[in-house]
């Protein structure tokens, strides 16, 4: 159903993976100022490809905000790219308490200058479930709670710590609508 002027929903679809099954993400030098970049969902898919590409530029400090095994993912990315500025951050977006803890831990590192200025937040992580029966730790439907509410809480908590010029990139999908369509 068409939307009235002024209420259009901008949807941009990512390119499919190449023949090897890998996503290609290109961030050219100079697009982001030197600093810290947080990537959620950096353990696989588009988030992993983005983290690898950004880590190849050794001027960036990359924070891998992942649900589990953050240390292992950080070691792997360090070994693969040679970037010693890879920082693990456990952040389960399905738990607002975990999101708040992760944001507080990251804020402390930024405030004490253990990490350089926060220049970008790539909110990429997401889940796709075939049932709406599951809920987050906070009682929200799991897909919506993880993909939307978890990222919203993380972005809101980190917003005061972003240093201009900065970017927030929100990777989205229509997955949370399930059978419901506008």
C-alpha positions in Angstrom: 0.0 0.0 0.0 1.5 3.4 -1.0 2.5 5.8 1.7 1.5 9.5 1.7 4.2 12.0 0.7 6.5 12.9 3.6 6.0 9.5 5.3 8.0 7.4 2.9 10.0 4.6 4.5 13.6 4.5 3.2 14.7 0.9 2.6 18.1 0.0 1.3 18.9 -3.6 0.7 22.4 -4.9 1.0 24.0 -6.8 -1.8 23.9 -10.5 -1.6 27.0 -12.4 -0.6 29.6 -13.3 -3.3 30.1 -16.8 -4.6 32.2 -17.7 -1.6 29.3 -16.8 0.7 31.1 -13.7 2.0 29.6 -10.3 2.2 31.7 -7.5 0.7 31.8 -4.3 2.7 33.9 -1.4 1.5 34.8 1.6 3.7 37.4 3.7 1.9 40.2 5.4 3.8 39.2 8.8 5.0 35.5 8.1 5.3 35.8 7.8 9.1 38.0 9.9 11.3 40.5 8.0 13.4 39.0 6.8 16.6 36.9 4.0 18.1 34.3 2.1 16.0 31.7 -0.2 17.8 30.3 -3.0 15.7 27.4 -5.1 17.0 27.0 -8.6 15.5 30.7 -8.6 14.5 30.9 -12.4 15.0 29.4 -13.3 11.6 27.8 -12.0 8.4 27.7 -8.3 7.5 29.0 -7.3 10.9 32.0 -9.5 10.7 32.8 -8.3 7.1 32.5 -4.6 8.3 34.7 -5.3 11.3 37.4 -6.9 9.1 37.3 -4.1 6.6 37.6 -1.4 9.3 40.3 -3.3 11.2 42.4 -3.4 8.0 42.9 0.3 8.6 45.1 0.0 11.7 44.3 3.6 12.8 40.9 2.5 14.0 40.2 0.9 17.3 37.4 -1.7 16.7 35.1 -2.7 19.6 33.4 -6.1 18.8 30.1 -6.0 20.6 29.0 -9.6 20.4 26.7 -11.8 22.4 29.2 -14.5 23.4 32.9 -15.4 23.0 33.9 -11.8 22.6 37.6 -12.5 23.5 37.9 -15.3 21.0 36.4 -13.1 18.2 38.8 -10.3 19.1 41.8 -12.6 19.0 40.7 -14.0 15.6 40.3 -10.5 14.1 43.6 -9.4 15.5 45.3 -12.4 14.0 43.6 -12.0 10.7 44.2 -8.3 10.2 47.3 -7.6 12.4 45.4 -4.7 14.0 46.4 -4.7 17.7 43.5 -2.4 18.5 40.7 -4.9 18.7 38.6 -4.8 21.9 36.1 -7.4 23.0 32.8 -6.3 24.5 30.1 -8.8 25.6 26.7 -7.3 24.7 23.6 -9.5 24.5 21.0 -7.2 22.9 18.2 -9.5 24.2 18.9 -8.2 27.7 18.6 -4.6 28.6 20.7 -5.1 31.7 23.5 -6.6 29.6 23.2 -3.7 27.1 23.5 -1.2 30.0 26.5 -3.0 31.5 28.2 -3.1 28.1 27.5 0.6 27.5 28.8 1.5 31.0 31.9 -0.5 30.5 32.6 1.1 27.1 31.8 4.6 28.5 34.4 4.0 31.3 37.0 3.1 28.7 36.2 6.2 26.7 36.1 8.5 29.7 39.5 7.3 31.0 40.9 7.6 27.5 41.7 3.9 27.4 40.1 4.1 24.0 40.2 7.0 21.6 37.2 9.1 20.8 34.0 7.2 19.7 33.5 8.0 16.1 31.1 5.4 14.9 28.5 2.9 16.0 27.5 0.2 13.6 24.3 -1.3 14.9 24.2 -4.5 12.9 23.4 -7.5 15.1 20.0 -9.2 14.7 18.1 -12.4 15.0 15.5 -13.9 12.7 13.1 -16.4 14.4 10.3 -18.3 12.8 8.1 -18.0 15.9 7.0 -15.1 18.0 6.7 -17.3 21.1 10.2 -16.5 22.5 10.8 -13.4 24.6 13.8 -11.5 25.7 15.0 -11.3 29.4 12.8 -8.2 29.6 9.6 -9.8 28.2 9.7 -8.4 24.7 9.1 -10.6 21.6 12.6 -11.8 20.9 13.2 -10.6 17.4 11.8 -7.1 18.1 13.5 -6.9 21.4 16.9 -7.8 20.0 16.8 -6.1 16.7 15.1 -2.9 17.7 14.9 -2.3 21.4 18.4 -3.6 22.2 20.0 -1.4 19.6 17.9 1.6 20.6 19.1 1.2 24.2 22.7 0.8 23.2 22.6 3.8 20.9 20.9 6.0 23.5 23.4 5.0 26.1 26.4 5.8 23.9 25.1 8.9 22.2 26.6 11.3 24.8 30.0 9.6 24.1 30.1 10.1 20.3 32.6 12.7 19.3 32.0 14.8 16.2 32.4 14.0 13.4 30.6 10.8 14.2 28.3 8.3 12.5 25.6 5.9 13.7 24.8 3.2 11.1 21.6 1.2 11.7 21.4 -2.0 9.7 17.7 -2.9 9.4 15.3 -5.5 8.0 11.6 -6.1 8.0 12.1 -9.4 9.9 10.4 -8.2 13.0 7.1 -7.7 11.2 6.6 -11.5 10.7 3.3 -12.1 8.9 2.2 -8.5 9.6 2.7 -6.1 6.7 2.0 -2.4 6.5 
